[in-house]
Amino acid sequence: MINPQELAKHYRRFRVTERILLTGHSHQAWPDVAFEAQQQAWLDTAEHVDDVWDLAFQKAKEVRRGFARLLDDTPERIALAQNTHEVVVRFLSALPLRNRPQLVTTDGEFHTIRRQLDRLAEEGIEVIKVPAMPAATLAERLAITIDDRTAAVLVSAVLYSNAYIVPNLRAVQEACERVGADLVVDAYHALNVVPFSLSEHGLQRAYVVGGGYKYCQLGPGNAFLRFPEHCDLRPVVTGWFSEFADLSRAPRSGSVAYGPGPARFAGATYDFTSHYRAAAVFKFFEEQKLTSQRLRELSQHQLEILSGQTRNDAIGGFLAVPATRAAKIQKALRKQNIWTDYRGDTLRLGPAPYVSDEQLSEAAETLDALLKRNP
């Protein structure tokens, strides 16, 4: 198993041994190599000026390879963006909503999808929200909701509010294929803590969104859309980077053309510093042999310590603790140098691979005492 105490030596700038960071489901610490890479982005820009984009595009290729490894897929089907909202909007803009004015989702989606679909509903798009719980039957309940008016289904692989894994998403994919709809899987809370092989899950024809701010330790500015082979969507929201490789030619008359592969979903000028950072962190994970399988094993061990219960294969990488005074408890924990967060009446504890068993035991004991004082 991964040795958190040894690994913690690579996270000195985040002071992971001086405080108990249980923010792993939201913002994991970055290894020190990320700081060095961020500096290198500045130095390369100073040296190469506008020619730095050649280096930046190489870093982007490395980032695509990193995400592709986590999905058991190919980098040529990974489009990058600064955040998941960018790629979700581009995807939605390509859907035939005039002819198929229905979107199916759940009431447990992260705000990126939830807010955008709520706004589309105000404009007349029919948005059907299927109850996310119980997660064990969510896929089947989504599948029977899909019909020939459905343009797309948007659902999480792991629910962001309570960490429950949504099994059998293959059933949703098969239902989509029967009526010609598309499936978007939000894998943000699965990547790098719950193994998520597209081939094993039967999701080769699905679109997948996710990013590196959480379990991947890449920091902000590192999101992606994975698109299936033979994708021919034409996003209405499209940037000039989609034709970046063809700028020497005059724009074609007639319909707007799209670049090959990931360029189909490209935006415009972006801050490539995040890709320097991400490429370095992906390399670090490979060197440390921090595979999704090993990280999952460690995560479940850590959750056992935090919960005081045996392993629960139905949840992802964090513990959701019901607490009527979650905000008060979160503040009390912070005073004792234990960093957590909360949503409503739920306290969330997210371990990470650099958090030791001793730190977890201390956090569990402190939390237990607080809950007894604040029932």
C-alpha positions in Angstrom: 0.0 0.0 0.0 1.1 3.6 -0.5 3.0 5.1 2.4 1.5 8.5 3.1 4.3 9.5 5.4 6.9 9.0 2.7 4.7 10.6 0.1 4.1 13.7 2.3 7.8 14.7 1.8 6.9 15.7 -1.7 4.2 18.2 -0.4 6.3 20.5 1.8 4.9 23.7 0.4 1.4 22.7 1.4 2.6 21.8 4.9 0.6 18.6 4.9 2.4 17.3 8.0 1.6 20.4 10.0 -2.1 20.4 9.5 -4.7 17.7 8.8 -6.1 18.4 5.3 -9.3 16.5 4.8 -10.2 18.6 1.8 -9.2 15.8 -0.6 -12.6 15.6 -2.3 -12.5 19.4 -3.1 -8.9 20.6 -3.2 -6.0 18.2 -2.7 -2.6 19.6 -2.0 -0.2 19.9 -5.0 3.1 18.2 -5.0 6.1 20.5 -4.9 6.9 19.7 -8.6 3.8 21.8 -9.5 5.4 24.9 -8.1 8.6 24.3 -10.1 6.5 23.7 -13.3 4.6 26.9 -12.7 7.8 28.8 -12.5 9.1 27.1 -15.7 6.0 28.4 -17.6 7.0 32.0 -16.7 10.6 31.4 -17.6 9.8 29.8 -20.9 7.5 32.7 -21.8 10.3 35.2 -21.0 12.8 33.3 -23.1 10.6 32.3 -26.1 8.0 35.1 -26.2 5.3 34.2 -28.7 7.1 31.0 -29.7 6.3 29.7 -26.3 3.0 28.3 -27.7 4.9 25.4 -29.3 6.0 24.4 -25.8 2.6 25.0 -24.4 0.9 22.8 -27.0 3.4 20.0 -26.1 2.4 20.4 -22.5 -1.3 20.1 -23.5 -0.5 16.8 -25.3 1.0 15.5 -22.0 -2.1 16.5 -20.1 -4.3 14.8 -22.6 -2.2 11.7 -22.2 -2.6 11.9 -18.4 -6.4 12.1 -18.5 -6.5 9.4 -21.2 -4.6 7.0 -18.9 -7.2 7.5 -16.2 -10.0 6.8 -18.6 -8.3 3.9 -20.3 -8.7 5.8 -23.6 -6.7 7.6 -26.2 -5.4 11.2 -26.0 -6.8 12.0 -29.4 -10.3 12.0 -27.9 -9.5 14.4 -25.1 -10.4 18.1 -25.5 -9.0 20.4 -22.8 -10.5 23.5 -21.3 -10.0 25.8 -18.3 -13.0 24.4 -16.5 -15.8 21.9 -17.1 -18.4 24.6 -17.7 -16.6 25.5 -20.9 -16.9 22.1 -22.4 -20.4 21.4 -21.1 -21.6 24.6 -22.8 -19.8 23.7 -26.0 -21.4 20.3 -26.0 -24.9 21.6 -25.2 -24.5 24.1 -28.0 -24.0 21.3 -30.5 -27.2 19.4 -29.6 -30.3 19.4 -32.0 -32.5 21.0 -29.3 -35.0 22.3 -31.8 -35.9 18.8 -32.9 -35.1 17.0 -29.6 -35.9 19.6 -26.9 -35.5 17.4 -23.9 -32.5 16.9 -21.5 -32.5 14.2 -18.8 -30.4 14.6 -15.7 -30.6 14.1 -11.9 -31.3 16.2 -8.9 -27.8 15.4 -7.6 -25.5 17.0 -10.2 -22.7 19.4 -9.4 -23.5 23.1 -9.9 -21.8 23.2 -13.3 -24.6 21.1 -14.9 -27.3 21.9 -12.4 -27.2 25.7 -12.9 -26.8 25.6 -16.7 -29.7 23.2 -17.2 -31.9 25.2 -14.8 -31.3 28.3 -17.0 -32.0 26.4 -20.2 -35.3 25.2 -18.6 -36.2 28.9 -18.2 -35.8 29.3 -21.9 -38.2 26.4 -22.8 -35.9 23.4 -22.9 -37.6 20.5 -21.1 -35.3 19.3 -18.4 -36.3 16.1 -16.6 -34.6 15.6 -13.2 -34.6 12.0 -11.9 -34.0 11.6 -8.1 -30.4 10.7 -7.6 -31.0 8.5 -4.6 -30.9 5.6 -4.2 -27.8 5.7 -6.4 -27.9 1.9 -6.8 -30.9 2.1 -9.1 -30.3 5.5 -10.7 -29.0 4.2 -14.0 -32.1 2.1 -14.6 -34.4 4.9 -13.6 -32.6 7.2 -16.0 -32.8 4.6 -18.8 -36.6 4.3 -18.7 -37.0 8.1 -18.8 -35.2 8.5 -22.2 -37.3 8.7 -25.3 -37.0 10.0 -28.9 -37.4 13.6 -27.7 -34.2 13.3 -25.6 -31.1 15.0 -26.9 -28.8 14.0 -24.1 -28.5 12.6 -20.6 -26.1 14.2 -18.1 -25.2 12.2 -15.0 -22.4 11.8 -12.5 -20.3 8.7 -12.0 -20.0 9.6 -8.3 -22.4 12.0 -6.7 -20.7 15.1 -5.4 -22.9 15.6 -2.4 -22.5 12.2 -0.7 -19.9 10.2 -2.7 -22.2 7.5 -3.7 -21.0 5.6 -6.9 -23.6 5.3 -9.6 -23.3 1.8 -10.9 -24.4 0.3 -14.3 -24.1 3.4 -16.4 -23.9 1.1 -19.3 -27.7 0.8 -19.1 -28.0 4.5 -19.7 -25.6 4.4 -22.6 -27.6 1.5 -24.2 -30.9 3.4 -23.8 -29.4 6.5 -25.4 -28.1 4.5 -28.3 -31.6 3.0 -28.9 -33.1 6.5 -29.5 -30.1 8.4 -30.9 -29.4 10.5 -27.8 -26.0 11.3 -26.3 -24.7 10.5 -22.8 -22.5 12.8 -20.8 -20.9 11.3 -17.7 -19.4 13.7 -15.1 -16.4 11.8 -13.8 -14.9 14.6 -11.7 -15.4 12.8 -8.4 -14.3 9.5 -9.8 -11.0 10.3 -11.5 -7.9 9.1 -9.6 -9.8 7.8 -6.6 -12.3 5.3 -8.2 -11.0 3.4 -11.2 -13.0 4.5 -14.3 -12.2 2.5 -17.4 -14.5 3.4 -20.2 -14.1 -0.1 -21.8 -14.8 -1.9 -18.6 -17.9 0.2 -18.0 -19.1 -0.1 -21.6 -19.0 3.6 -22.1 -16.9 3.9 -25.2 -19.6 5.9 -26.9 -20.1 8.3 -24.1 -18.9 11.8 -23.6 -17.1 12.3 -20.3 -16.2 15.6 -18.5 -13.9 16.0 -15.6 -10.9 17.9 -14.3 -7.8 18.0 -12.2 -8.7 20.3 -9.3 -9.6 17.5 -6.9 -8.1 14.0 -6.8 -5.7 14.6 -9.6 -3.9 17.4 -7.7 -3.4 19.4 -10.9 -5.0 22.7 -9.6 -7.4 24.9 -11.5 -7.4 25.4 -15.2 -7.3 21.7 -16.1 -10.6 20.3 -17.3 -11.5 18.1 -20.2 -14.2 16.7 -22.4 -13.7 13.1 -23.7 -15.6 12.5 -26.9 -16.3 9.2 -28.7 -14.8 8.0 -31.9 -16.4 9.4 -35.1 -17.8 12.4 -33.2 -19.3 14.9 -35.7 -20.9 17.4 -33.3 -20.6 21.1 -34.5 -20.6 23.3 -31.3 -22.3 26.6 -31.9 -20.0 28.0 -29.1 -16.7 27.6 -30.9 -13.3 29.4 -30.6 -10.7 30.3 -33.2 -8.3 27.7 -31.7 -10.4 25.2 -33.6 -8.8 26.4 -36.8 -5.4 27.3 -35.2 -3.5 24.9 -37.4 -5.1 26.4 -40.6 -4.7 30.1 -39.9 -2.4 30.6 -42.9 -5.3 30.1 -45.2 -8.2 32.4 -45.8 -11.5 31.4 -44.0 -13.6 29.2 -46.1 -16.9 30.4 -47.4 -20.0 28.5 -46.5 -20.3 26.4 -43.3 -17.9 26.9 -40.4 -15.1 24.2 -40.4 -13.8 22.5 -37.3 -10.3 21.3 -36.6 -9.4 17.6 -36.2 -9.8 15.6 -33.0 -9.7 17.7 -29.8 -9.8 21.0 -31.9 -13.5 20.3 -32.6 -14.2 21.6 -29.0 -11.5 24.2 -28.8 -12.0 27.6 -27.4 -9.5 30.5 -27.7 -6.4 31.9 -26.0 -5.9 30.4 -22.5 -3.5 30.5 -19.6 -1.2 27.5 -20.4 0.5 27.8 -17.0 -2.0 25.2 -15.7 -0.8 22.7 -18.3 2.8 23.0 -17.2 1.7 22.3 -13.7 -0.6 19.4 -14.7 2.0 17.7 -17.0 4.5 17.8 -14.1 2.0 16.3 -11.6 0.9 13.6 -14.0 4.6 12.6 -14.4 5.1 12.7 -10.6 2.1 10.3 -10.2 3.6 7.9 -12.7 7.1 8.0 -11.0 5.5 7.3 -7.6 3.3 4.6 -9.1 0.2 6.3 -7.8 -2.2 4.3 -10.0 -6.0 4.7 -9.7 -6.1 1.1 -8.3 -3.6 1.8 -5.5 -5.1 5.2 -4.7 -8.5 3.5 -4.4 -7.1 0.9 -2.0 -5.5 3.6 0.2 -8.7 5.8 0.1 -10.9 3.0 1.3 -8.4 2.2 4.1 -8.5 5.9 5.1 -12.3 6.0 5.1 -12.4 3.0 7.4 -10.3 4.9 9.9 -12.4 8.1 9.6 -15.8 6.3 9.8 -14.8 3.5 12.3 -16.7 1.1 10.0 -15.7 -1.6 7.5 -15.1 -0.8 3.9 -18.0 0.5 1.9 -17.6 -0.3 -1.8 -20.6 1.9 -2.7 -18.9 5.2 -2.0 -16.1 7.1 -3.6 -13.3 9.2 -2.1 -14.9 11.1 0.8 -17.1 10.6 3.8 -20.4 12.5 4.1 -21.4 12.9 7.8 -24.9 14.1 8.6 -24.6 16.9 11.2 -27.4 19.4 12.0 -24.8 22.0 12.9 -22.3 21.2 10.2 -21.0 24.8 9.8 -20.4 25.1 13.5 -18.5 21.8 13.6 -16.5 22.7 10.6 -15.3 25.9 12.3 -14.5 24.0 15.5 -12.4 21.5 13.6 -10.5 24.3 11.8 -9.6 25.8 15.2 -7.9 22.5 15.9 -6.1 22.6 12.5 -8.3 20.0 10.9 -9.5 21.2 7.5 -12.9 20.0 6.2 -15.9 21.5 4.4 -19.7 21.2 4.6 -22.8 21.4 2.4 -26.0 22.2 4.3 -26.3 19.7 7.1 -23.6 17.5 5.8 -19.9 17.6 6.9 -17.5 16.3 4.3 -14.2 14.6 5.1 -11.9 13.9 2.2 -8.6 12.1 2.9 -5.7 12.2 0.5 -2.7 10.0 -0.1 -0.4 12.3 1.9 -2.6 12.1 5.1 -1.2 9.6 7.6 -3.2 7.1 9.7 -2.2 9.0 12.8 -3.7 12.2 11.4 -6.9 10.4 10.4 -7.3 8.9 13.9 -6.8 12.3 15.5 -9.4 13.8 13.2 -11.9 11.0 13.9 -11.5 11.3 17.7 -11.8 15.1 17.5 -14.9 14.9 15.4 -16.5 12.2 17.6 -16.1 14.5 20.6 -17.6 17.5 18.8 -20.6 15.5 17.6 -21.3 14.3 21.1 -21.2 17.9 22.3 -23.3 19.1 19.4 -25.9 16.3 18.8 
